[in-house]
Amino acid sequence: GVQAAMQKAVEMAPDAFIPGGIPDPLIAEGHALIGAPVSRVDGAVKVRGAAPFAAEFALDGMAYAALVYSTIARGRIATLDTAAAEAAPGVALVMTYRNAPRIKPVPMIFTQPKAAHGDDLPVFQDDAIHWNGQPVALVLAETQEQAEYAKSLVRVTYHEEPATTSVAAAKARGIEAAAFMGEPLDVRIGDAEAALAASPHRVDAAYGTPRLNHNAIELHAVTVAWDGEELRLHDASQAVAHTAWSLAQAFGIEEKQVRVTSPFVGGGFGGKLLWQHQVLAAAASKLAGRPVRLMLSREGVYRVAGGRTLTEQRVAIGAADDGRFTALVHTGMVAMSPHNGLAEPFIMPAKSLYSAGSFKLSVEAVRMNMLANTFMRAPGEAVGSFALECAVDELAERMGIDPIELRRRNEPDQDPTTGAPFSSRHLVEAYRMGAERFGWAQRQARPRMRREGEWWIGMGCATATYPYYRMGGGAARITLKREARVRVEVAAHEMGMGTATVQAQLVAARLGVPLENVTVTYGDSAMPGTILAGGSQQTAAIGASVIAALRALFTDLLRLGGHGTPLDGLHFDEVRGLEGGLCKAGDGLRRASYAELLARAGRDELQVEGQAAPPLEARHWSMHSTGAIFCEARVNAVTGEPRVTRLLGSFDCGRILNAKTAASQFRGGMIMGLGMALMEKTLSDPRNGRVMNPSLWDYHVPSHLDVPPIEVLWTDLPDPHAPAGARGIGEIGITGTAAAVVNALYNACGTRVRDLPATLDKLL
Ligand code: MOS
């Protein structure tokens, strides 16, 4: 099946079988390791508690930091009394803007290739307050408890200035156009409003999603030490290279003078980038002349590390009698802080999911005095797919068409807003597989048709989608030893996704060596490459880097050791790794072992480095992972309580490289979508902008008992234009899920919730 699909893809686009310009024969030829459900190579060390996280590196003479947070949203510090804290037991120093070392502004994300900071505000350089919760003092003590106690003794007063802390006030101050990664968030094709008005069938509704916070199980933490002008960080990071570069800018030193390692990360999701705490820990360490550990409390994460911003969205769809969309309107606004580079781009799904006669898609922004928001799993798609996919469901019901059938009638055969061909898209097949497995045929078209005792029962579905990204700057180093042992070094990240495992599978398959011969090392800014664990792009970015490094390795092996072997005169792309050596492609008898090639080269080992080809594939092709989410939900007819009883995700994400880790990625994303649908909401006091629920007591995420059985399946059809045929899988699970849940709740009880989370008060 896989080989036939790949063959067909190549026939359809013979000149374009190129991930960034390099042919990838591995997937077409197939291999037992590709797709195998290999357990995490780091699994045992994690469950034994032997995996060190950022706050578990004990350094000699280390002091512990605690932060004092501002209690106003905007203004100036009037008085700052640190005497009592400084006199408290065990306190080494109290750092404020008055004694902090000079720190240059940390570049804001997207402004430069390695920028990763949420804002570009000064850190402890003046008395200005920009959000409620901004750090105003750092207490350093011999123990964490002493630091926490002393922090309670710091007294701060403020000159308050007028602040914008409610959405209504922000709107009154003005709405501006928004952009994402430098691209305006504005697409207009035809006259969508006129087409909408002229359509015989239409929906036109407003949807809202609240501000959401990151709640990775591992708190943001950093352990830092200076050695002269060299800065060393153990960080919880999904961007080690970015963090090293950014801190070098902040402290005015060379990039190579900063080394950031992050071998294990307890969850990332976009939040484990660069925030004030790393900068403050490094500054305090410099000031105190000793190593420092700064672990944010759970409250601290809410005050210091940004999450997802709120959205107000309008989706309007006009349709002809046959269900074909004549107009697709998706507009609305997001809230941003005055220093902020990330407008939540909620129109992304509408750009590529449906063909329509006309489009009007735009995101605008208002500014509020609050912590800068940032990436949070599928920024844009998570909340945009909620609004869009609920609207499609509403239209389907209005027209009396099955919602899957309505989507099928609007399935585009090329990107509907750019005209680019899809690299590979099998969403209709994903729906077919998912519907069959889920038992969609049992669904009642109308709500309140199924009841068991007090519970109304319903089914809903929605489309999931996330773009394929591969950012530039990928590179990898590979060392091959005589006994066919291989070491891969790449400045990438393992946050629980299975990165090292999947890459080891790929490298073992490409080299033709056993899986246990391959060690993938990562999480170190001193290693090659600038690879963000974000945008669901790590697998492709590392994959392309490894392809480039192996190309260099094969070239060197042939050049240095190929003479006198059956491989003499062959070019790197004429050979393949097989059974501990290289062979001529398609001729396993014409071969030489790695041991022989290295011996002839007079080497014990060969080390090479490769730079990934520029990511041109996404310029030529419209590349998106897609999927179909199905939900069965219950609503209590007496209390309104919602319960999700079944979830199923059927995904089309190209070749699945490890069935076990992929299933976990999909499930994890869907659980986060479940939280978004039913529970999560950051509450900010509109009077003063203070986050009111900065804890897992008050900010609810799904617990084990809230999570139903989740089935996942996939088409497994390789994308001919992605390295290893694989598009991203890390973020797509959260997309579509909230809509599927809300559509199922509607199908159960007949109440349509358009404002997340769908809590019981909204369902009765
Ligand atoms: Mo993901 S929001 O790019 O970590």
Residues whose N, C-alpha, C, O or C-beta is under 5 A from the ligand:
A	BS01	MOS	F269 G270 F375 M376 R377 A378 P379 A533 G534 G535 S536
